[in-house]
């Protein structure tokens, strides 16, 4: 009976889209903006406001997906850890515990990374949050979207 239960759980997991290559999370057609981030990355947390500005400006034109390395519980705990600060992504589809998904999209694991993905392929990548990187994102995002 326990074996049957484990098999059913495995089948449900596979059908959920979290197994396999990118599942239903990153579409194989169209364009999407993907943020690779972590609650344990100070620069990631500090720049959530910047990422929210991007999603607010372009949400009608393109989907925004955030792939966290952390659990849902840790992500939801951010407002309690940093009261009064903007620490929650707005207008982003947030995917917790997404390491297996983002490992297939990145060359090396560092946070944050903002990816422009078209037809399932990364066409542009921005690593870090220094001003020059933010300026490159601001310049290239409208060109990618439109």
Buried (B, 14 or more C-beta within 10 A) or exposed (E): EEEEEEEEEEEEEEEEEBEEEBBEBBBEEEBBBBBBBBBEBEEBBBBBEBBBBBBEBBBEEBBBBBBBBBEEEBBBBBEEEBEEEBBBBBBBBBBBBBEBBBEEBBEEEEBBBBBBBBEBEBEBBBBBBEEEBBEBBEEBBEEBBE
